[in-house]
Amino acid sequence: MTHIRAMTRNDVDDVSRLLGASWRRTYSPIMGASTAARLSDDRHTPEALATELEDEDNMSFVAERGDGSIAGYAMAVMDKQGDVMLERLHIEPQEFGSGLAADLLHAVLAAHAGLPSIALEVIEGNDRAVAFYRKHGFEVVERRQAAHGVGGHASLIMRRLLARA
Ligand SMILES: CC(C)(COP(=O)(O)OP(=O)(O)OC[C@H]1O[C@@H](n2cnc3c(N)ncnc32)[C@H](O)[C@@H]1OP(=O)(O)O)[C@@H](O)C(=O)NCCC(=O)NCCS
């Protein structure tokens, strides 16, 4: 059984490893192996993840298997205007197609019930992620040129309207 729960400081090492592996696997074909590794290693240290947990505008979830291992992770951030971005959603490849990503997404959406919409930025070329988000009601609302996208790569801003309470 895998269950979704709030991330804690005890998870930072596992989540750092999961992000490092997922960035290398997902983004090496798009931005090159060394850039993908460098960007992930810079951003996703256990210390950085622990600092994010202290920020009340961030909300982080993990999917924990019955054996205690971490199978997935999602993080959303609310900006000063109250707009929420799904910043990260990563699951282990053996979970692809299992519905776990949808469960994590729904945990994030449930935590933000009452908001008009939620947005995210996805690197162009990450076709599996774009297909996943489209399937879950997100639409492309903006294309960012390479100079303004993640890691100097063109990206898509997608947004999903949420039912208002
Ligand atoms: C993005 C992610 C969370 C989605 O979870 P998932 O379990 O793989 O998603 P699903 O299998 O439910 O949906 C993916 C869809 O894309 C389709 N797909 C797979 N590869 C594809 C490709 N190259 N091009 C287009 N569609 C593709 C799948 O068939 C599936 O659609 P279907 O359910 O209609 O068959 C997961 O793949 C992941 O962790 N990826 C690595 C990290 C990442 O890219 N995160 C997003 C950062 S913004």
The ligand as a Gaussian input file, in Angstrom:
#p B3LYP/6-31G(d) Opt

LIG

0 1
 C        4.932000      13.437000     -15.039000
 C        4.551000      12.244000     -14.167000
 C        4.339000      12.708000     -12.726000
 C        3.226000      11.690000     -14.727000
 O        2.899000      10.498000     -14.046000
 P        2.573000       9.177000     -14.907000
 O        2.137000       8.114000     -13.988000
 O        3.758000       8.890000     -15.767000
 O        1.362000       9.709000     -15.795000
 P        0.258000       8.842000     -16.551000
 O        0.840000       7.530000     -17.007000
 O       -0.974000       8.826000     -15.729000
 O       -0.024000       9.787000     -17.801000
 C        0.940000       9.997000     -18.781000
 C        0.280000       9.970000     -20.134000
 O        1.267000      10.336000     -21.120000
 C        1.277000       9.357000     -22.142000
 N        2.639000       9.382000     -22.672000
 C        3.694000       8.666000     -22.302000
 N        4.769000       9.021000     -22.993000
 C        4.390000      10.012000     -23.827000
 C        5.055000      10.780000     -24.817000
 N        6.364000      10.622000     -25.062000
 N        4.348000      11.717000     -25.490000
 C        3.038000      11.901000     -25.242000
 N        2.348000      11.183000     -24.322000
 C        3.021000      10.245000     -23.619000
 C        0.876000       8.083000     -21.483000
 O        0.373000       7.159000     -22.406000
 C       -0.223000       8.584000     -20.522000
 O       -1.446000       8.809000     -21.177000
 P       -2.662000       7.725000     -21.069000
 O       -2.965000       7.560000     -19.619000
 O       -3.768000       8.383000     -21.840000
 O       -2.124000       6.474000     -21.693000
 C        5.644000      11.142000     -14.220000
 O        5.785000      10.644000     -15.536000
 C        7.001000      11.633000     -13.722000
 O        7.289000      11.631000     -12.528000
 N        7.861000      12.038000     -14.672000
 C        9.205000      12.496000     -14.353000
 C        9.192000      13.847000     -13.654000
 C        8.442000      14.907000     -14.422000
 O        8.570000      15.054000     -15.618000
 N        7.644000      15.684000     -13.684000
 C        6.912000      16.795000     -14.229000
 C        7.699000      18.016000     -14.028000
 S        6.765000      19.464000     -14.492000

